[in-house]
């Protein structure tokens, strides 16, 4: 599996406030970004996998909503996060 519990814990530790901070917007955005990059690579080789394409669109929408929330709540944190993750906007 591409997303092991160790990898999840590493993402939450790096972008969240602690290793067990799974609910903050920053940690969720980082996790969604990791999953989006994995699904994008999968779709490059499996162009007709429509269910994965639909799931990818849903993830992008969820991440967009969280980014909008973070932008309204903490603009400097938003700018730092998109720069660190390499998200364009």
Secondary structure, DSSP 4 states (H G I P E B T S, - for coil): --S-HHHHHHHHHHHSSSTT--SSHHHHHHHHHHHHHHHHHHHHH-TT-HHHHHHHHHHHHHHHHHHHHHHHH-HHHHHHHHHHHT---
